[in-house]
Amino acid sequence: MAKFTHNSARSFENWFNFQISHIFALISLLYICILFLNRVFILADIALFEIFKERNQLSLFNFLYGSQYFITLIWLVWKFSVTALILWMGCFMFGYKVTYHALWKWVMCCEIIFIILELIKFLWFFLISGDPNYNEILAFSLYRS
């Protein structure tokens, strides 16, 4: 009779056997698409921005929001690197032998949770009727102080 064995380490390696560059590009494109959709459908409908548009005073905002598309890539690399480093140091302190590369992949896969939250925020403001104000948009921010 054959014995069925389950090697959890091999299962983990098979599950996360993908190219980092492909997943990073996918996550980056998703974030940039969400930023673009927020800009086009939500921020354009805020009354304050409509007033600024009539007065032609949106040039600074357009520059700052446009630079956000490029800063997103740098921000994601920084976020993944710092999070993976903290987890790697914790694993090292407790004696686990995990490579930094494997933790970077794991952190990228966990980033999907935050993408889902951004999509929920977008759908909330897109589907709810009414004119959102800037404070309502900031209330949904994960990084507000």
CORRA-V437481 format. One record per pair of residues at least 24 apart in sequence whose C-alpha atoms are under 10 Angstrom apart, sorted by sequence separation. I is the first residue (numbers start at 1). J is the second residue. D is the distance in Angstrom with one decimal. If there is no record, write none. Layout:
i->{I	I}
j->{J	J}
d->{D	D}
This chain:
i->{80	83	84	117	118	80	82	83	117	39	80	81	39	77	80	81	79	80	114	36	79	35	36	80	35	77	80	36	76	79	35	36	35	76	32	33	32	35	31	32	29	32	28	31	32	28	31	29	28	29	28	31	27	28	28	25	28	24	27	28	24	24	24	38	42	20	24	27	34	38	41	42	20	23	27	30	37	43	31	35	38	42	20	24	27	31	34	38	41	42	46	47	49	17	20	23	24	27	30	34	37	38	41	45	46	47	48	49	16	19	23	45	46	47	48	18	31	34	35	38	45	46	47	17	20	27	30	31	34	38	43	45	46	13	16	30	37	42	43	12	16	42	43	42	43	42	16	43	42}
j->{104	107	108	141	142	105	107	108	142	65	106	107	66	104	107	108	107	108	142	65	108	65	66	110	66	108	111	68	108	111	68	69	69	111	68	69	69	72	69	70	69	72	69	72	73	70	73	72	72	73	73	76	73	74	75	73	76	73	76	77	76	77	80	118	122	101	105	108	115	119	122	123	102	105	109	112	119	125	114	118	121	125	104	108	111	115	118	122	125	126	130	131	133	102	105	108	109	112	115	119	122	123	126	130	131	132	133	134	102	105	109	131	132	133	134	105	118	121	122	125	132	133	134	105	108	115	118	119	122	126	131	133	134	102	105	119	126	131	132	102	106	132	133	133	134	134	109	137	137}
d->{6.4	7.1	9.3	9.7	9.3	8.8	9.9	9.8	9.1	8.3	9.4	8.7	9.8	9.9	6.2	9.8	9.1	6.7	9.1	9.5	9.5	8.9	9.4	9.9	9.7	9.7	8.7	10.0	9.2	9.7	8.3	8.5	7.6	9.5	8.6	9.3	6.0	9.5	8.7	8.9	9.7	7.4	9.3	7.5	9.0	10.0	9.1	9.6	7.2	9.3	6.3	9.5	9.5	9.9	10.0	9.1	7.6	9.0	8.8	9.8	8.5	8.7	9.9	9.7	7.9	9.1	9.3	8.1	8.7	9.7	8.9	9.9	9.8	8.6	9.2	9.7	9.9	9.8	9.7	9.3	9.3	6.7	8.4	7.2	8.0	7.1	7.3	6.5	8.8	6.7	9.8	7.4	9.9	9.6	6.6	7.4	9.5	7.7	7.5	7.1	7.9	9.7	7.0	9.3	6.2	8.3	8.1	9.6	8.1	8.8	8.1	6.7	6.0	7.5	8.5	8.6	8.4	9.9	9.4	9.0	7.5	5.9	9.3	9.2	8.4	8.1	9.9	9.5	7.6	8.8	10.0	9.0	7.3	8.7	7.2	9.6	9.5	9.0	8.5	9.8	7.7	7.8	8.9	9.7	8.3	10.0	8.8	9.0	9.1}
